[in-house]
Amino acid sequence: MDLLRRYSNRTLWTKQLLSLPKVTAEVASSTVRIRRATPIRLSTQQIADLVRGYRAGQNTYELADRFGLHRATVSAHLHRQGVTVRRQGLNADGVDHAVHLYQQGWSLARIGDHLSVDGGTVWSALKAQGVRLRDPHGRER
């Protein structure tokens, strides 16, 4: 019953609300507003430079930094231009090395960092090789 009374007594809450400072026009105008970034529109020449850079061997991350874009936007431009996107991942030597490191007890994330790929890429490669994976706590699955 005491709990019901505590939450039913609105006068306490009303007094506390009334004691809060009033919002004035000065306070409201000083509110920080977050502006969304203006989308970057690449010119035809910039898109051609982006495609040339990719074909010359730059990756999407490097091009994103160069043009001030997100890497997904770079990929989208490349796809729209009909460019075949290189698949990053592990080659046969990288997979063998990943299997060896995993059997030594390395985590998927650590192997990924070591081989400059995502841990999920390592996981997929090990599964494809038929490696029996440990659970996150090191036990056999």
C-alpha positions in Angstrom: 0.0 0.0 0.0 2.9 2.3 0.8 4.2 1.9 -2.8 0.9 2.8 -4.3 0.7 5.9 -2.1 4.2 7.0 -3.1 3.5 6.9 -6.8 0.0 8.2 -6.4 1.0 11.4 -4.7 1.4 13.8 -7.7 1.7 16.9 -5.6 5.3 16.1 -4.8 6.1 15.6 -8.5 4.2 18.7 -9.5 6.1 20.9 -7.0 9.4 19.5 -8.3 8.4 20.3 -11.9 7.3 23.8 -11.0 10.7 24.4 -9.3 12.6 23.8 -12.5 13.9 26.9 -14.3 11.8 28.3 -17.0 13.1 28.0 -20.6 13.6 31.4 -22.0 14.1 32.4 -25.7 17.7 33.1 -24.9 18.3 29.5 -23.5 16.3 28.0 -26.4 18.3 29.9 -29.0 21.7 28.7 -27.5 20.7 25.1 -28.0 23.4 23.3 -30.1 21.9 22.0 -33.3 23.6 19.2 -35.2 23.8 19.9 -38.9 23.7 17.0 -41.3 26.6 16.9 -43.7 25.9 18.1 -47.1 26.2 15.3 -49.6 29.3 15.4 -51.7 28.5 15.4 -55.4 31.3 14.2 -57.6 31.8 15.7 -61.0 32.1 13.5 -64.1 35.8 14.1 -64.0 36.1 13.2 -60.3 34.2 9.9 -60.9 36.6 9.1 -63.9 39.6 9.9 -61.5 38.0 7.6 -58.9 37.7 4.7 -61.4 41.2 5.3 -62.7 42.6 5.2 -59.2 40.8 2.0 -58.4 42.0 0.4 -61.6 45.5 1.6 -60.8 45.4 -0.4 -57.5 44.0 1.9 -54.9 41.5 0.3 -52.6 38.1 1.7 -51.6 39.4 3.0 -48.3 42.2 5.0 -49.9 39.8 6.4 -52.5 37.3 7.3 -49.8 39.9 9.3 -47.9 41.1 11.0 -51.1 37.6 12.1 -52.2 36.1 12.7 -48.8 33.5 9.9 -49.2 32.4 6.8 -47.3 33.9 3.6 -48.7 30.4 2.3 -49.5 29.8 5.4 -51.6 33.0 4.7 -53.5 31.9 1.1 -54.1 28.5 2.4 -55.3 30.2 4.8 -57.8 32.4 1.9 -59.0 29.4 -0.4 -59.5 27.5 2.3 -61.4 30.5 2.7 -63.7 30.5 -1.0 -64.4 33.8 -1.6 -62.7 34.4 -5.2 -61.4 35.2 -4.8 -57.7 38.2 -6.7 -56.4 37.3 -9.1 -53.6 39.5 -8.7 -50.6 40.1 -11.7 -48.5 42.5 -14.5 -47.8 44.5 -16.2 -50.6 45.5 -19.8 -50.2 48.7 -19.0 -48.3 46.7 -16.7 -46.0 44.2 -19.4 -45.3 47.0 -21.9 -44.4 48.6 -19.3 -42.2 45.3 -18.6 -40.5 44.7 -22.3 -39.8 48.2 -22.6 -38.3 47.7 -19.6 -36.1 44.2 -20.7 -35.0 45.6 -24.1 -34.0 48.2 -22.3 -31.9 45.3 -20.7 -29.9 45.0 -17.3 -31.6 41.5 -15.8 -31.7 39.7 -15.1 -34.9 39.9 -11.3 -34.3 43.7 -11.5 -33.6 44.3 -13.5 -36.7 42.2 -11.0 -38.7 44.2 -8.1 -37.4 47.4 -9.9 -38.2 46.4 -10.7 -41.7 44.6 -7.3 -42.3 41.1 -8.8 -42.7 38.0 -9.0 -40.7 37.6 -11.8 -38.1 34.5 -12.9 -39.9 36.6 -13.4 -43.1 38.9 -15.7 -41.0 35.9 -17.5 -39.6 34.5 -18.2 -43.1 37.9 -19.3 -44.4 38.4 -21.7 -41.5 34.9 -23.1 -41.8 35.5 -23.7 -45.5 38.7 -25.6 -44.7 36.7 -27.8 -42.3 38.5 -26.6 -39.2 36.7 -27.4 -36.0 36.1 -24.0 -34.3 36.3 -23.2 -30.6 33.5 -21.3 -28.9 34.4 -17.8 -27.8 35.5 -19.2 -24.4 38.1 -21.6 -25.9 36.1 -24.8 -25.6 35.7 -27.2 -28.6 32.3 -27.0 -30.3 
